[in-house]
């Protein structure tokens, strides 16, 4: 899973590099496309994290326990899901104009954004279809292909952008875009998502599911999940409204500044920074939590609290061991990384992406805990906890979104980026306090010890890397080669430093993450050490 996710994330970064060449960094065109192309994913999350996730995993798990594999129940469940996502896709596409106005676009950017949206909003169906098939495969323990098919989407989109740059002038202002330009860029973006979904169909067939539409929804026990799904739906509606308000606030502030003759970090800066931020999260945390969700669901259905506790601890400690060093390295190397990944953007855009990414990266660990919380609540079919958690996150994010209207426009994106870290941090603390009561205690003191020792080792390793990057950056001309050299040098200094500091602080727990390779890189596991989980 991690290897597939890594390839997909790397291709996603290449795609973003080409996208920057196609639409630019700060300006109306970039705001129009990124708003239109993000909107389908925003609406899809409403379905995926709400109705689909709340119902699919528990109900498919129950169905597979029945005699005959529960094929009738699964087919009825999938038929209902496909009917719902088709209706939502058609409705959203019909409302493309009002939706883009709601997102804060104005003038020429709004006209171009609506044109993009008509072609991008059908992605909702294919995102949701991918989610449905992947849930079916995950329940049956087939994880690998699910993590590899997004790479196909990125490849299709990369080919489309290369063709665009070969045929048209990149970074054109909104009023200069032709229908051919719009169809090529937005059309290949949607085609990539369609390929990602359709590539899973043969795997689902090979797994033994012979899907046939079944409109007989009664008698399968779906009603029992209705309350849970409703609560999760409310939580996700709150989350998406919060996201829409935040994006609209960024668009309103940045577009107002642009029309006044001032270019400030906009939604494109935020989107590019978030894409880079999701690379370590997608490679490590998502891979771990994807495998844990079916296990936790089965253990919850069986009433095995001890097994659930083991999986929760595993879901805490493994991302913690990976994310603390990644956080320190991300902050230290944010500028050369952002420059290398966005060579076509101007210096102010690169600097803005680096700052936004750094502030987001401080929240890698809380973001991982947030992901664990969502899966824990899903496995236990606990809609109330899911809702309480989301109220905390969204409440803080909305406060931050309101705050940017009274701050200088130049710091709006940075404020929202830091707000993401703070909101997930507060919610993570609440989750840990809550889950240890539900599961009869967690080894929080040992987890705190690991965090303190590994965090100290990571910061001490990152400081010389940061100083080297800053010093060389001041005396050497800027460019893509400059960024590559800085990134490689900084990563090497950080890597060597971390090997030294983890021994100083005796962070032997890294063996749990590194496996056999840990014998050569980190202190050996003490003979009297007790494992945190089975």
N, C-alpha and C positions, 0 to 999 in steps of 0.2 A: 504493500500500500504506500509506504513512504517513497519508494522509488518511482512509482507512477505519479504520485503527487508532486515529487521534485521535478520530474520532466515537465509536467503540466505547468507548474509555477514558473519554471525557467522560460518555457515557451510563452507564457502569459506576459512575462517581462519583455521578451522580444516583441510581442504583439503591441505592448504599450509604447515601446520605442518607435515602432513604425507608426502607431497612431499619433504620437506627438508630431512626427514629420507630416502626417496628413492634415491634422487639424490645429496644430500649434498648442501653446501652453496657456497663455493669458489672453482671453478675447472671447467674442461672441460665438464664434464657430465651435470652439472647444466646449463652451458651456452648453450649447445646443445639442451636440452629439452625445456628450457624456451624460447629460440629464436624460435624453431619450433612451440611451442604451442601458442606463442604470434602472430606469423605471420598471421594465419587465421583471428584473431580478427582485426589485422591491416588492412588487405585487406577488411574485412567485413565493417569496419567503412567507408572505401572509398565509398561503396555502400549505407550504411545506412544513413550517414550524407549528402550524395550527392544526387544521383538519387532518392533513396527510400523516404527519408524524404522530399526532395524538392517537390516531386510529390504526394506521397500517401495521406498525411493529407489534403492538400487543395482540391485535386481532389475527394477524397472520401467524404469530407464534402459537396462539390458541388453536387455530385451524389445523396447523401441522401436527398438533398433538392428537387430533381426532382420528378415528378409523377412516381409512381411505385418503388420508392426507388433507381432508377438508377442501377439496378442489371447488365444490359448489360455493362454499363460503368465500373463498379467495376470489373466484370469478365475479361474484356479486359485489364484493368489496372493490375490486378494480374497475368494474363497470360504473359504479357510483362515482369513483374518483375521476375517471376519464370524462364522465358527463359533466361533473362540476368544473373541471379545468377548461373544458371546451366553452362552457357558458361564460366563465370569467374572462377568457381570452377574447371572445367576441365582444363582450361588453366593454372591456378596457380599450380595445382597438377603436370601437365606435366613439369613445369619449376621448380620443387622443388630444384634440384641441383643448378642451377644458382642463385635462390633466396637466398639460404642459404649462398652461397659464397658472395653474395652482402651484407649480414648481418655481414660480418667480421669474420666468423668462419674459423679456420685453423686446419690442421693436423687431429688427431683422433677425435677432437670435431666436425669437419666438416663432417666426414664420418658418425658419429653417428647422427648428426643433420639432415642430408639428410634422413636417415632412419626414424627418427621421423617425418619429414615433410611430407613424403608420406602418413602417417597415420593421421596426424593432419590437413592437408590442406582441406580435405573434410568437415571440420567443417564450412567452409565458407558458404556452401549451407544451413546448418541447422541454423547458426547464422542469415542469411538473411531471411530464412523462418520464424523464430521466430519474427524477426522485422516486417515482412509483416503482419502476423496474429495479432501481438500486436497492430499495427497501426489501423487495422480494428476494434479491440475491443475498443481501446482508443477513437476513434471517436464516438463510440456508448455509451461512458460513462462507459464501463466495464473495470475497472482498476485492480481489486484485483488479479485475477488469473495470470495476466501478471507478477506481482511481486513475485508470489509464485513459478512458474515453474522453475526459476533458482535454487531453493533449490533442485529440483529433479536431476538436472545436477550435483550438488555438491555431493549429496548422491551416485549417480552412480560412480562418480570418487573416492569418499572416499572408497567405497567397493573395487574398483579396486586396490587402493593403499594398503589397508589392505591385500588383496590377494597377492600382489606383495611382501610385506614384509614377509609374511608367507612362500612364496616359494623361494625367492631369497635373496641374500645379498644386503643390501642397500648401497648407496654411493660408488658404484663400479666405477673405472676409465673408460673412454670411450672405451678402447680396450677390456674390459672384458664383454661388454654387448652382450648377445645372442639374436637371433631373437625372442625367447619366451619372454624374458624380454621386448624387444621393443614393441612387439605386445600387451602385457598385459597393460603396462603403457600408451602408446599412444592410443591404441585401446579403452580402457575404458574412456579416456579423450574425444575422439570423440563421443563415445556412449552416454555420459552424455549430450553433446550439442544436439544430435539428440533427446533424450528423452524430453529435454526442449522445443524443437520446436513442436514435435508431440503432446505433452500434450495439446496444445492450440487448436488443430483441433476440438475436440468436443465442446469447448466453442464457437468457431466461428460458428459452425453449429447451436448451441442452440440460438445464437444471431440473427438467421434468414437468414444468408448468405448461399446460396446453390451454392458453387463455381462450375462452369463448364467452361472449357477452351474456350476462345473466342478470335479468331485471327483477328477479324475485329476491327482494331484500329482507323479507321477514323470516324469522326462524333461525337466524344465524347468531343471535346474541349481540348484534351491533348496538342495540338501544342502551346497553350497559355503559358504553363508552360515550354516550351523548353528552352527559354532564361534564366529563373530563374534556372532551373536544370543545365544548362551548367555552369553558374557562380558558383553555389554551388559545382558542380563537380570539377571545377578548384580549388576552395578553399580547398576542401577536398584532392585533389591530392597534393596540396602544404603542407597540414597538414601531410599527410601520408609520403610524401617524407622527410619532416622534422623529423618525428618520426623514419623513417628507417635510415636516416643519423645519428641521435642521438644514436640509438641503435647500429648501426655499429661502431660509434666512441667509445662507451663504450666497445664493444667487442674487437675492435682493440687495445685500450689502455690496457685493463685488460688481454687479451690473450698475448700481447707482454710482459707484466710484468710477466705473469705466465711462459712463455717459457724461460724467463731470470732468473727464480728461485724465483720470488717475487709474493706472493699472495696478491692481492688488491681487494677492493670491485668491483664486476662485475655486469652483467646484472641481475643476480638472486637477488642480494641485492636490486637493483632498483625495480625489479618486486615485490618482497615481500613487500617492503616499500610502493609501490603504491597501492598494494592490501589492506593494512591496512588503508591507506589514504582514499581509496574509501568507507570505511565502513560508516563514518558519512555523507559523500556526498551522498551515495546511499540511506541511510535511510531517510534523511531529504530533501535534495535539489531535488533529482531526483523524489521523491514522489510528492513534491509540483509542480515542473515544468511539470511533466507528466500530472497532472490534469489541469494545466493552458493552455497548448498548444491547445487543441481543443477549449477551451473558447476563446482564443485570435484569433484563426483562424476564428471562427464564427463571432466574433465582427469585425474583419478586413474585412471580406467579406460583412458584413452589413454596413460598413462605420461608425461604432460607436466608434469614437476616445476616448470618455470618458470611455467606458468600457475597451478598450485596456489599457488606462492609469491606471485604477484601478488594472488591472491584473499585469501590470508591477510593480507597487508599492508593491503589495502583493508579487510578486516574488522577490522583493528586501528585504523587511522588515522581512519576516518570516525566510528565511535562515540566515539573519544577526543576528537575535535574538538567533538562535540555534547555529550558527557556531562560534561566538566569544567566548563563554564559552568553546566550544569543542576544539577550537584552543589552548587556554591556558592550558586546561587539557591534551591535546595530547602532547604538548611540555614538560610539567612537568613530565608526566608519560611514556614517550617514551621508556626508557630503560626497566623497569619491564614489560611493555606491550609486547615489542618485544621479551623479554626473555621467557615470558610465552607462547607466540604464536609460538615460534620456539625452543622448548626445546632440539631438537636433534642437533641443530647447535652449533658450537664452539663459544667461547666468542668473538673473533674478528668479526665474521659474525653478531652476535647479536648486537654488538656495532655499526657496520656499518649500519645495518638496522635502528636502533634507530636514528642515526644522519640523515640519509636520510629522514626518516619519519618526523622528527622534522622540517626539512627545507621545506618539502612539506606542512606540516600542517600550516605553516605561510600563505599559500595561499588558505586556505579553503574558505574564503569569496570571494576573486577574482575569484576562480574557480566556485563558485556558480553564480556570475555575468556573467561569460563566458557562462555558461549553459543557463541563461536567455536570453542573447544576441542571441544565436543560435536559440532559440525557437521564439523569437520576430521576427527575420529576416525570419524564416520559415513561421510564421503565416501571415506576410505581403507580402510574396513572394518577398522579397527584396534581391536578389542575390548579388547586389553590396555591400551592407553593410556587408553581410556575408563574402564576399571576402576580403574587407578592414580589417575587424577584424582579419581574419586568417593571413593576411600578417604581421600584427603587431606581433601576437603570434609566428608565425613560423620564422620570421626574427630574433627575439631575441633568440629563441631556437637554430637556426643555428649558430648564433654568439657564443653562449655558447658552442655548440658542437665543433666548431673550437678552442675555447679557451682551452679545456681540453688537446689538444696536446702539449701545451707549459707549462702546469702546471704539478706538480708531479702526477704520475698515481694513487697515493693513495687518491687523492681528486677529481678524475674525476666524480664519481657518485654523490658526494656531490654537486659539481658545477652544474651538470645537474639538480639535485633536486631543488636547489635554483633558477636556471634559469627558471624552470616551474613556480615558485611563482612570479618571477619578470615579466615574459612575460604576464601572466594572469592579474597581477596587473596593468600594463601599459594599456592593452587592456580594462580592466574594467573602468578605468578613461575615456578613449576615448568614450566608449559606453555610459556612463552616460551623458557626455557632448553632445553627438549626440542625444540621445533619448529624452532628455528634450526639445530640439529644435523641434523635430518632433511631440511631443505630447502636446506642449504648456506649458511646465514646469513640474517639478517634485519637491516634497518636500525634496530637498537635504539637506537643513539646518536642518530639523527635523531628517532626517536619520543620518546626521553627529552628532547631539546631542546624539542620541541613541548609535551610535558607540563609541563615546568618553566615555559616562558614563558606558556602559556595558563593553567596553574594559578595562577601568580602574578597574572596579569591578572584572573582570575575572583575570587580571594580579595579583592583590593583593591577590586573593584567591589562585592562582597557586603558588605563591612564597613559602609560608610555606610548601605546598605539595612537591615541588621540593627539598627544603632543607631537609625535613624529609627523602625522598627517597634517596638522596645522602648520608646523614649522616649514616643512617642504612646500606646502601649498602657498606659502607667502613668498618664497624665493624662486619659484619655478612657474613658467607660463602655463596657463590653463588650456586644457584640451582633452580629447578622449584618451590619448596615450598617458597624459599626466594623471588622469583619474584611475586608469588601470594600474599604473605603477604605485600610486598611493594606496589603492585598495589591496593589492597583493602584499605590499610592504607592511601596511597596518595589520592585515590579517595574520601575517607571519609573526609579527611582534606580539600580537595578542595570543596566538596559539602557543608560542614558546613560553610567554609569561604565565599562561594558565596552567601549563604543565608543571611549572615551578610552584605557583601559589596553591594549587590543590594539594600538593604534598605538604606545604607549610601548614595549611589548615586541616590536613588529614581528611579530605573529603572522599573517603573510601566508598561512599554510597554510589558514586558514579559507576561502579562496577555493575550495578543493577541495570543501568541504561546501556552501557557499552558492551556488556557480555564478555566474551573471551578477549577482545581487544583491550579491555580494561586492565588486564594483568600486566601489560607493558606500559600503560600510560598513567595510571593513578595508583594510590596506595592500596595494598592488598586488604581484603576483607578480614577484620580481626576474627580470631577463632571463636570468641565468645559473643560475636555479634548476632543479634536476633533479627530475623527478617520482619519487615513491616507488613507484609502480606504473603499469602500462600500462592 
